[in-house]
Amino acid sequence: MASSSTFWSEASSDPKRKYRFIMYMGDIPLWTVKTSGKPIATVSTSEHQYLNHTFKYPGRVTWDPINVTLVAPVNPDVAKIVFDKLKKAGYSAPLSPNVTDTMSKGKATSAIGTIRIAQIDDNGKTKEEWQLINPWFSKMEFGDLDYSSDDLNEISVEITYDYAVMSPISS
């Protein structure tokens, strides 16, 4: 049964806000993260048909990639930091026939390290935290250039991971 006082009428209540977050991605500076998606879980559906009826059952959970936008300052050079993660994952440009390095999940996840997304309150205290398990950059876009724009250059990364763990923080 709902109480007579509602959330919206209580001055001490404060919803989680989209702009109150901090993303920890190893050596990528916190202040360069402009936007971040939160984990997305998708549950597959299996169907069973019997006569004129269809019954649905939950199946496997898969975790969809998230997208993160970074601003690209000159110092520290975030574009170089992101590109170095690709090299640490095992990518080598084919500059000679002797280049035989290949990527692996172990190298890709260790190049990125731990990724955590913390939603904070107005006092900077963590209220909700997500940790991506075995994350790696599956797509990197180093921005575009335009003589008619004075916008900041941005880098977009897609992060693929095995699963996410949510840690709600009690007050």
ChimeraX attribute file (.defattr): number of C-alpha atoms within 10 A of each C-alpha:
attribute: neighborCount
match mode: 1-to-1
recipient: residues
	/A:1	3
	/A:2	5
	/A:3	6
	/A:4	6
	/A:5	8
	/A:6	9
	/A:7	12
	/A:8	10
	/A:9	8
	/A:10	9
	/A:11	7
	/A:12	7
	/A:13	10
	/A:14	11
	/A:15	8
	/A:16	14
	/A:17	11
	/A:18	10
	/A:19	10
	/A:20	14
	/A:21	23
	/A:22	20
	/A:23	23
	/A:24	18
	/A:25	16
	/A:26	13
	/A:27	11
	/A:28	18
	/A:29	14
	/A:30	14
	/A:31	11
	/A:32	17
	/A:33	21
	/A:34	17
	/A:35	17
	/A:36	19
	/A:37	13
	/A:38	16
	/A:39	22
	/A:40	12
	/A:41	14
	/A:42	12
	/A:43	12
	/A:44	11
	/A:45	12
	/A:46	11
	/A:47	11
	/A:48	10
	/A:49	9
	/A:50	8
	/A:51	6
	/A:52	5
	/A:53	7
	/A:54	9
	/A:55	10
	/A:56	10
	/A:57	10
	/A:58	10
	/A:59	12
	/A:60	10
	/A:61	12
	/A:62	14
	/A:63	16
	/A:64	16
	/A:65	23
	/A:66	17
	/A:67	19
	/A:68	18
	/A:69	19
	/A:70	24
	/A:71	18
	/A:72	20
	/A:73	13
	/A:74	9
	/A:75	6
	/A:76	12
	/A:77	11
	/A:78	21
	/A:79	21
	/A:80	13
	/A:81	13
	/A:82	22
	/A:83	14
	/A:84	14
	/A:85	20
	/A:86	22
	/A:87	17
	/A:88	18
	/A:89	23
	/A:90	18
	/A:91	19
	/A:92	14
	/A:93	9
	/A:94	10
	/A:95	7
	/A:96	7
	/A:97	6
	/A:98	7
	/A:99	11
	/A:100	11
	/A:101	13
	/A:102	11
	/A:103	14
	/A:104	13
	/A:105	13
	/A:106	12
	/A:107	19
	/A:108	22
	/A:109	20
	/A:110	16
	/A:111	21
	/A:112	22
	/A:113	19
	/A:114	16
	/A:115	19
	/A:116	19
	/A:117	21
	/A:118	22
	/A:119	22
	/A:120	20
	/A:121	16
	/A:122	10
	/A:123	6
	/A:124	12
	/A:125	13
	/A:126	20
	/A:127	16
	/A:128	17
	/A:129	18
	/A:130	18
	/A:131	20
	/A:132	22
	/A:133	17
	/A:134	20
	/A:135	25
	/A:136	28
	/A:137	21
	/A:138	15
	/A:139	14
	/A:140	18
	/A:141	13
	/A:142	18
	/A:143	15
	/A:144	8
	/A:145	12
	/A:146	8
	/A:147	5
	/A:148	6
	/A:149	8
	/A:150	8
	/A:151	8
	/A:152	12
	/A:153	16
	/A:154	21
	/A:155	21
	/A:156	21
	/A:157	21
	/A:158	19
	/A:159	22
	/A:160	21
	/A:161	22
	/A:162	13
	/A:163	18
	/A:164	19
	/A:165	12
	/A:166	14
	/A:167	13
	/A:168	13
	/A:169	12
	/A:170	7
	/A:171	6
